[in-house]
Amino acid sequence: MTAILMGISFSTFQCKPPDATDDPNLITSLRFTPSAFDSFKRNTELRYSLGSAAIVSAYIVRRDSTQYEMLVKSLAEHLSETKGAHSITWIGDTDHGLFAPAGIYFGVIRVNDQRFETIIQVFHF
């Protein structure tokens, strides 16, 4: 699935990295709902589905112009999750308790040693 944000096309779901195997623990869906939000007014949910029980970590990152990744918010570390649908709420804040600046962010889910990501746009009116 592709989203157009501020005139730029982004991939919003990366189900399997190119070298992934058919591990049933991999994420079967991943998205933010809503995919763009004003964190001064509402929250967003990082929603994902697992093919079977797994250990999951989730965080928000931002990339600079050189694609260097900066941790914005740790949402969960080493959660023991069951098979099926799950969600984690992000209020648009940082690990320092401040609102994240407007911009493009990535929600990252780690399942076992596999990484999956989806995009989120934060704006402020």
C-alpha positions as CSV (number, residue, x, y, z in Angstrom):
1,M,0.0,0.0,0.0
2,T,1.3,3.5,-0.8
3,A,0.3,6.8,0.8
4,I,0.8,10.3,-0.5
5,L,1.8,12.7,2.3
6,M,2.7,16.3,1.4
7,G,3.2,15.3,-2.2
8,I,5.6,12.5,-1.4
9,S,4.8,8.8,-2.0
10,F,5.6,6.5,0.9
11,S,5.3,2.7,1.4
12,T,2.9,2.3,4.3
13,F,3.4,-1.4,4.9
14,Q,6.3,-3.7,4.6
15,C,5.1,-7.1,5.5
16,K,8.3,-9.1,4.8
17,P,11.8,-7.9,4.4
18,P,13.4,-9.3,1.2
19,D,15.3,-12.0,3.0
20,A,12.5,-13.1,5.3
21,T,11.5,-16.7,5.6
22,D,7.9,-17.9,5.9
23,D,8.1,-17.7,9.7
24,P,4.5,-17.9,11.1
25,N,5.5,-15.4,13.8
26,L,5.9,-12.6,11.3
27,I,3.5,-9.7,11.3
28,T,0.6,-10.2,8.9
29,S,-0.7,-6.6,9.0
30,L,0.8,-3.3,10.2
31,R,-0.6,0.2,10.1
32,F,-1.3,3.4,12.0
33,T,-4.9,4.5,12.5
34,P,-5.2,7.3,11.6
35,S,-2.1,7.5,9.4
36,A,-1.8,11.3,9.9
37,F,-2.8,13.1,13.1
38,D,-2.6,16.3,15.1
39,S,-1.0,15.1,18.4
40,F,-2.3,18.3,20.1
41,K,-5.9,17.0,19.5
42,R,-5.9,13.2,19.3
43,N,-3.8,10.0,19.5
44,T,-3.0,7.3,16.9
45,E,-2.8,3.6,17.2
46,L,-0.1,1.3,15.9
47,R,-2.1,-1.8,14.9
48,Y,-0.5,-5.1,14.0
49,S,-1.5,-8.8,13.7
50,L,0.7,-11.8,14.5
51,G,0.6,-15.2,12.8
52,S,1.3,-16.8,16.2
53,A,2.5,-15.9,19.7
54,A,5.7,-13.9,19.7
55,I,7.9,-11.5,21.6
56,V,7.3,-7.9,20.3
57,S,9.0,-4.5,20.7
58,A,7.6,-1.3,19.3
59,Y,9.1,2.2,18.9
60,I,8.8,5.4,16.9
61,V,11.8,6.7,15.0
62,R,12.5,9.7,12.8
63,R,15.1,9.8,9.9
64,D,17.2,12.8,9.0
65,S,18.2,13.7,5.4
66,T,21.0,11.1,5.5
67,Q,18.6,8.4,6.7
68,Y,20.2,8.3,10.1
69,E,17.5,7.0,12.5
70,M,16.8,8.7,15.8
71,L,14.7,7.1,18.5
72,V,11.7,9.3,19.3
73,K,9.6,7.1,21.6
74,S,9.9,3.5,23.0
75,L,6.3,2.2,23.0
76,A,6.9,-1.4,24.2
77,E,9.9,-3.7,25.0
78,H,9.8,-7.5,24.9
79,L,6.0,-7.9,25.1
80,S,4.8,-11.4,25.1
81,E,1.9,-11.3,22.6
82,T,-0.6,-13.9,21.5
83,K,-1.6,-14.7,18.0
84,G,-4.0,-12.2,16.5
85,A,-4.6,-8.4,16.4
86,H,-3.0,-5.9,18.8
87,S,-2.6,-2.2,19.1
88,I,-0.4,0.3,20.9
89,T,-1.5,3.9,21.4
90,W,1.0,6.8,20.6
91,I,0.0,10.2,21.8
92,G,2.6,11.9,19.7
93,D,5.1,12.4,22.5
94,T,8.8,11.7,22.9
95,D,10.6,9.7,25.5
96,H,11.3,13.1,27.1
97,G,7.6,13.8,27.6
98,L,7.4,16.5,25.0
99,F,5.2,16.6,21.9
100,A,7.1,15.4,18.8
101,P,7.6,18.1,16.2
102,A,5.4,18.0,13.0
103,G,6.9,15.7,10.4
104,I,7.2,12.2,9.1
105,Y,7.8,9.3,11.6
106,F,8.1,5.6,11.4
107,G,6.4,3.0,13.6
108,V,8.8,0.1,14.0
109,I,7.8,-3.4,15.3
110,R,10.4,-6.0,16.0
111,V,9.1,-9.6,16.1
112,N,11.9,-12.0,17.2
113,D,14.8,-10.7,15.0
114,Q,12.6,-9.3,12.2
115,R,11.9,-5.6,11.7
116,F,8.7,-4.2,10.1
117,E,7.8,-0.5,9.8
118,T,4.9,1.8,8.7
119,I,4.7,5.5,8.3
120,I,2.9,8.2,10.3
121,Q,2.6,11.9,9.7
122,V,2.3,14.3,12.7
123,F,1.0,17.8,12.1
124,H,0.0,20.7,14.4
125,F,-2.7,23.2,13.6
